[in-house]
Amino acid sequence: MVELTEKTLSSFKRWMSNERKSQLTVRQYSFFASLFIDFIKKEIKEINEEDIERFKQFLVVEKKYSKSSQYLCIKALRLLYKSYHIQPPYNLTSPKRPRSVPKYLTEHETSRLLSLASRNPKTLAIISTLAYTGLRVSELCSLNIEDVDLEEKVMRVRHGKGDKDRIVIMSDECADSIEKYMKFRVMIRTNSEALFLSRKTSRYDPTSIQRLVKKVAKESGVIKNVTPHVLRHTFATSIMRNGANLRFIQEILGHSSISTTQIYVHLDDGAMRQMYQKHKPVYRSR
């Protein structure tokens, strides 16, 4: 059984890499595939509808996965079947994810984060990049020195989600923080082309950046659970409130579908308040 799991995972990882999936996706999907194969204990082509139902029940009852986690797991398994060119059982379907309102920081909270981060040039450059560009954490980790043009104040995101390249504009604050960090970065002896280097002079992984962001948030006194994705939501919410239209936000965030971007419409409570004041019902006695 161990050999079966290792063989399946090895093949799946190789296929995902060839399909240019991100390191984070490869790691997450490999975990779900391992969970699946260890539970079913069969070759992919031998798995039937009853096996699928047992596994889905296992995710809910024993693993106590949320609908979002179930959705991600099933998505990984459908990709696993695709890698073997096998049609998955008809019931390999996931529950609809709850459409929750994204979590984000207020301007004051973000300012406190940046202020605390300013004690260290690299930390400030990382937090500024997340807060002022809305990059995904995987995209930040993948940045190379050559991807940043400080003169034009743009970043080139290569092989973003969906294997798409895009140009991201930097604010003056973000560009300044990276320029200050680069004075230290160019002095580091390494063969790595990565823009941001860990203490081991190697490219950061998403988990390390998540820990860094949480540490800065805690030290700055922000009580919310702050992650790189929360900073991405904060960026999107801020530019929406400042008048950016959905199409622009879709492009700068790298969303493949405008429906993904529309979640930010519901966060513009300032505009909602103005509209309410203008159109609210008026009840008068005769």
N, C-alpha and C positions, 0 to 999 in steps of 0.2 A: 504493500500500500504506500509506503514511503517513497518507493521508486516511482510509482504511478504519479504521485503528487509532484515530486521533483521534476519528472519528465514533462508533465503538463505545464507546470509553472515556467520552466525553462523555455519551452516552446512559446508560451503566451508572452513572456517578457520580451523575447527576441522579436516576435511579431509586432508588439506595440512599439518597440524601439524603431523598427523599420517603418512603421506608420507615423513616426515622429511624434509620439505621445510624450508629454512632459514627464520628467522624473517623478513628480508628485503623483501623476495619474498612474504611471507604471507601478509605483509602490502601493498605492491604495487598491488598485484593481487586482494586483497580485495577491494581496491579503484576502480580498473577498473570494478570489478563485480558489485559494488554498482552503479557506473555510468551507467552501462548497464541496470540493473534491474529498476533503477529510470526512465530511458528513455523509455524502452519498456513497463513497467507496466504489465507484464504478467508472468505466471509461466513458468519455463524453458521449459517444455515439450510442451507448447502452442506456442512458438515462431517460426515464419516461415521465409521463405527467404525474403519476403518483409520487415519484421521487421529488419532483418540483414542489408539490403541495406539502410534503413532509418538511422540506427545507424552508419553505416560506413560513410554516408554522413554527419551526425552530427559531427563526429570526425574531418572531413576535413574542413567543412564550418564554423561551430560554435565554436568548440574547437580549430581549427587551429593546430591540431597535426601534427608534422613532421612524415615522413615515419617511423622513428625509434620508435616513440611513438605509432603510429598505430600498428606497428609490435608487440610491447610489450603488448598492450591492447588486440589484437586478440589472442595472445599466452595465455594470462590469461583467456580469455573467453573459449578457447578450453579446457583448464584445468578444468574450471568450469563445462562444459558439461561432461567431463570425470568423475568428482566427482559424478555426478548423473547417470553415466552409460547410457548416452543418446548420440546417434550419432548427432553431430552438423549439422546444415543445410550446404549444399554443398558450399554455398557462404561465409561461415565464414572463409575467407582467408585474409591474410594481404599482403600489397605491399612489394616488395623486398626492403630490407634496402640498402641505398647507402653504398658502400664499401669505406669509407673515410680512409685516412691515420691517424693512431692514434697520438694524441698529446703527446709530451714528453718534458722533460727538457734537456738542455745541461749539461755537466759535471760541468761547472762553476755555473750554476743556482742551481743544486742539492747541490753543495758544500756550496753555500750561505745559502740554506735552513737548512742544517745540522749544519752549524756554528751558525746560529741564535737559532736553537733548543737546542744547547748545554748549554744554560743558565738555562735550567730546565731538571733534569735527566729523568723525566717521558716523557716530550715532545720529548727529544732526542731519548729515547728508542722507542717511537711510530714511529717517522719519520724514524729512522734507520731501523726498522723492515720493513716498507713499501718500503723503497728505496733499501735495500740490499737483500730482499727475494722475492719481487713481490707478496706478499699476497694480496688477495682481502680484502676490508675493513671489510666485514662480517666475514671473517676468522680470521682477527686480533682481532675483538671484541669477538670472540668465544674462543680465547686462554685461557687455564687455566695454572696455575703455573706448574702443573705436565707435561704439554705438552712441556716444554722447558728444554733441557738438555744442560747446559752451559759447562759441561766438554767435551761432544762430539760435541758441537756446532751444534745441530740440533733441529728442531721444528717438532712436530707432529701435522699436521692439521687434525682434526677429522670432519667427515661429511662435507667435502667441497662441492663445486658445484657438483650436481649429486650424493650426499651422498657418496663421495669417500674420503677415508683417504689417506694421502700421507706424506712423509718425506721431509722437506725443510732444506737445509743447511744454516747455518748462517756464515757470514764473521766474522773476528776477531773484526771489528769495531762494528758490530751489537751485538755480544755477550758481548763485553765490556760495551756497553751502557745499555744493559739489566741487566748485573751484578751490575752496579752502581745504577740503578733504584731499584733493588731488596732489597738493603739496606734500602730503605724507605718503600717499599711495605710490607716487613715482619713485620714492626712496626705498620701497620694499623689494628685496631681491626674490623674484619668483618667475616661473615660466608661465604662470597663469595669466590669461588675458582678462580675467574677471574684473569688473569695476570695483565691486565690494569684496574684500578679502577678510576672512575670519582670522583669529589669532594664530591659527595653524598655517596662515598664508595660503589658504585654499578657498575655493568658491563657497559662499554660504549656501546652506540648504534651507528650504522654507521653514522647517521646524526651529532652526536657530534664530531666524528673523522673528518668528512668532514669540519666542522667549524674550528676545530683546525688546520688542514692542511692549509686552506685558510688564517687563521690569521697569521701563521708562514710565509707563502709565501709573504703576503702583507708587513709584518714587515721586511722581508729580502730584499725587493725591487724587487722581481721577478714580472714582470707585467703580466705574463701569468695567465690564469685561472687554478690554481693548485688544483687538487683533489687527493684523494687516488688512483684513477684509473690512473691518469696521472703518478703517481709515479710507478705504476705497469708497465705501458708502458715504462717508463724511464729505469726501471730495465731490462726489456726484450730487449730493444733496445741496452743497454750498453753491455749485455753479448753476444748478436748477433755480435756486432762490435768487440768484443774481441775473436771471433772465435768459440763460442758455436754453435753446430748444432741444427737443428730444433727438433729432437727427444728429446734432453736434455731439450730444452726450453719448449717443450710441457709437459714433465713430471714435471718440477719444477713449472710451472704455473698452472698445474692441468687442462689443456685443454683436453676435451674428443676427439676432432678431430684435426688432424694435419693441416687441412685447416684453422682453427682459428689461429694457430701459424704462418701460412705463411704470414700474414700481415706484420710481422717484416722483412721479406726478402726485402721488398720494401724500408725499412728505412735505409738500409746499404749503404748510399751514398758514404762512403769511398771506399768500394769495387766496387761500380758502377763507381766511378771516375777512379779507377785503370784500370778496364776493358775497360772503354771508351778510355783512353789514349793508351791502347794496341791495340785496335781494331778500333779506329776511322778512318773514310775515309780520304784518302789523295788525294787531287785534284791538279794535276800538269799540267802545260801547256807543250805542246810538244816542 
